[in-house]
Amino acid sequence: MGGAGKGDYGIPVPARPDQGQLSNRFPAGAGIRDNDSFVEMKLRPAYHGLMDDDRGYVEGSQILFTELGFRYYVESQRPKLQNVDLIDIVSISPRDDFFTPVSWKVRTGLRQRLGEDGADRLLYDLASGTGLAWKIPFAGLVYAMVEAEADLGGRSEERWALGAGRSAGVLRAIGEQWKLHLFGRDVYYVLGDSHNDLELSLQAQFACGTNGSLSAGVTWRKVYSVRDTEATLAWNLFFRQPPFRSLP
């Protein structure tokens, strides 16, 4: 009774959560920005980044809490608090013939942003977006969103800005170790400090098991009339417990 292949549908077994990369991350690396080199360190207590290995996690998802970033610019001898990401959540959910989810993201925290004079300013930033995504063969996750963003800080006389714009990107996993992300965003601030913020970026990450990865990226920005190019390379250490033991 029954065919030879009864009950065998060839459905791949997904990786268990404990087979994915660990949730805490400590990146250390270096880069160059407009002929000024820098070293950079970050600490992410939790949970999973968009560029991290998807095994054990949902593809196209990101949940970050209280990520801290520090930089030291070598030529100008400037230490900087680069970012404090209180919350950074992304859900890129592909649509198909049966499911039609909406993709979305929300981010808030402190980050360095270019001012009209070309110098960085530490601003409080609140941004959100919503849109659609599809999984295209040989391309990966393709998405587009509309965004709203608010800045509060001292890079202009108004000390605040409110704007809207759009973003789009392609997130592609190559095998089980490589991942690429090409994206762009264009936000025009119409209230407060009126200006345009344009960004194009290419990121790559190579996963080395559950506790390490190598990441690289190139980003081009145009804010006001100021153009800025940055390239980075970093080693990411993933761990469950803090790597530094407390003193007795």
C-alpha positions in Angstrom: 0.0 0.0 0.0 1.2 3.5 -0.7 3.9 4.8 -3.1 7.6 4.4 -2.5 8.0 8.1 -1.7 5.1 8.5 0.6 5.8 11.0 3.3 9.1 12.1 1.8 8.7 15.7 0.5 12.4 16.7 0.5 11.7 19.6 2.9 15.1 20.8 4.4 15.4 20.7 8.1 16.1 24.3 9.4 19.1 24.9 11.6 18.5 24.9 15.4 18.9 28.3 17.2 21.9 26.9 19.1 23.6 26.3 15.7 23.6 30.0 14.8 26.0 32.7 15.7 26.1 33.7 19.3 24.0 36.8 20.3 26.7 39.1 21.8 29.1 40.7 19.4 32.4 42.6 19.8 33.7 44.1 16.4 37.2 45.5 16.2 38.5 47.0 13.0 39.9 49.9 11.1 39.0 52.1 8.2 39.6 55.2 6.2 37.3 58.2 5.7 38.3 61.1 3.4 42.1 60.4 3.9 41.8 60.2 7.7 42.3 56.6 8.9 40.6 55.3 12.1 40.4 52.4 14.4 37.0 51.3 15.7 35.5 49.1 18.4 31.9 48.3 19.1 29.9 46.2 21.6 26.5 44.7 20.9 24.9 43.0 23.9 22.1 41.5 21.8 20.7 40.0 19.5 21.1 39.5 15.7 22.3 41.8 12.9 21.1 41.9 9.3 24.5 40.8 8.0 25.0 38.0 10.5 24.7 34.3 9.6 21.0 33.4 9.1 21.4 29.8 10.4 19.2 29.6 13.5 17.5 33.0 12.8 14.9 34.4 10.5 16.3 35.6 7.2 16.0 39.4 6.7 15.6 40.1 10.4 17.6 42.4 12.7 17.1 43.1 16.4 19.8 45.2 18.1 19.8 46.7 21.6 22.2 49.3 23.1 25.0 48.8 20.6 28.0 51.2 21.4 30.6 52.3 18.9 33.8 54.2 19.5 36.4 55.5 17.0 39.8 57.1 17.1 40.9 59.1 14.1 44.7 58.7 13.7 45.7 61.7 11.6 43.5 64.2 13.4 44.0 62.4 16.8 40.3 62.6 17.6 38.5 60.1 19.8 34.7 59.9 19.2 31.6 58.2 20.5 30.4 57.0 17.1 26.9 55.7 18.0 24.6 54.5 20.7 21.9 52.4 19.0 19.2 52.0 21.7 16.9 50.1 19.4 17.5 49.0 15.7 15.0 46.6 14.4 14.5 45.5 10.8 12.1 43.0 9.3 12.5 42.3 5.6 9.7 39.8 4.9 9.4 38.6 1.4 5.9 38.3 -0.3 4.7 35.4 -2.4 1.5 33.9 -3.8 0.3 32.9 -0.4 1.7 35.4 2.1 1.8 39.2 1.7 3.6 40.6 4.8 4.7 44.2 5.1 8.4 44.9 5.8 9.3 47.5 8.3 12.1 49.0 10.4 12.6 51.3 13.4 15.7 52.8 14.9 16.5 55.3 17.7 19.6 56.4 19.4 22.7 58.7 19.2 24.9 58.8 16.1 27.5 61.0 14.4 26.1 62.9 11.4 27.7 65.3 8.9 27.0 69.0 9.4 26.9 71.7 6.8 30.5 72.6 7.6 31.7 69.0 6.9 32.3 68.2 10.6 30.5 65.5 12.5 27.9 66.2 15.2 26.4 63.7 17.7 22.7 63.8 17.2 19.6 62.0 18.6 18.0 60.2 15.7 14.6 58.6 15.4 13.7 56.8 12.1 11.1 54.4 10.9 10.1 52.9 7.5 7.7 50.5 5.9 7.6 48.8 2.5 7.6 45.6 0.5 10.1 42.8 -0.2 10.4 39.9 -2.6 12.8 36.9 -2.8 14.1 36.9 -6.4 16.0 33.9 -7.7 19.7 34.6 -8.2 19.3 38.0 -6.6 18.1 37.5 -3.0 15.9 39.6 -0.9 14.9 42.7 -2.8 13.1 45.5 -0.9 11.9 49.1 -1.0 10.6 51.3 1.8 9.3 54.7 2.5 10.8 56.4 5.5 10.3 59.1 8.1 13.2 60.5 10.2 13.7 63.1 12.9 17.0 64.5 14.2 17.6 66.5 17.3 21.0 68.1 17.9 23.5 70.8 17.1 24.5 70.6 13.5 22.4 73.6 12.5 20.9 76.8 13.9 17.5 75.2 14.1 18.9 72.2 16.1 16.2 69.9 14.7 15.0 68.4 11.4 12.1 66.3 10.3 12.0 64.6 6.9 10.8 61.8 4.7 12.3 59.7 1.9 12.8 56.3 0.5 15.3 53.4 0.6 15.9 50.2 -1.4 18.3 47.4 -1.3 19.3 43.8 -2.2 20.3 41.3 0.5 22.0 38.2 -0.9 23.3 35.1 0.9 26.0 33.2 -1.0 26.2 29.7 0.4 26.3 29.4 4.2 29.1 31.8 4.9 29.0 34.8 2.5 26.4 37.6 2.7 26.2 40.8 0.6 24.0 43.9 1.1 23.7 46.7 -1.5 21.4 49.5 -0.5 20.7 53.2 -0.8 18.5 55.8 0.9 17.5 59.3 0.1 15.8 61.5 2.8 14.8 65.1 2.4 14.3 67.1 5.6 11.5 69.6 5.0 11.0 71.0 8.5 13.6 72.6 10.8 17.0 72.3 9.2 16.1 71.8 5.5 18.6 69.6 3.6 19.0 66.4 1.7 20.7 63.2 3.0 21.8 60.7 0.3 23.6 57.4 1.1 24.8 54.5 -1.0 26.5 51.5 0.6 27.9 48.0 -0.1 28.5 45.6 2.8 30.0 42.1 2.8 30.4 39.6 5.6 32.1 36.2 5.8 30.9 33.9 8.7 33.5 31.8 10.5 31.5 29.4 12.6 29.3 30.5 15.6 31.9 32.8 17.2 33.5 34.9 14.4 33.0 36.7 11.1 34.9 39.1 8.9 33.1 42.2 7.6 33.9 44.9 5.1 32.0 47.9 3.7 32.2 51.0 1.5 29.8 53.9 2.0 29.3 57.1 0.0 27.2 60.0 1.5 26.1 63.4 0.4 24.7 65.6 3.2 24.0 69.3 2.3 26.7 69.8 -0.3 29.3 67.8 1.6 30.4 64.5 0.1 32.0 61.8 2.2 33.4 58.3 1.4 34.3 55.6 4.0 35.7 52.1 3.8 35.9 49.7 6.8 37.3 46.3 7.6 36.5 44.5 10.9 36.7 41.2 12.8 33.6 40.3 14.8 33.8 38.2 17.9 30.5 36.5 18.9 30.1 35.3 22.5 27.5 34.4 25.1 29.2 35.9 28.2 31.3 39.0 28.4 34.9 38.2 27.2 36.3 40.1 30.2 36.2 38.3 33.6 35.2 40.5 36.6 37.9 41.0 39.1 37.6 39.0 42.4 
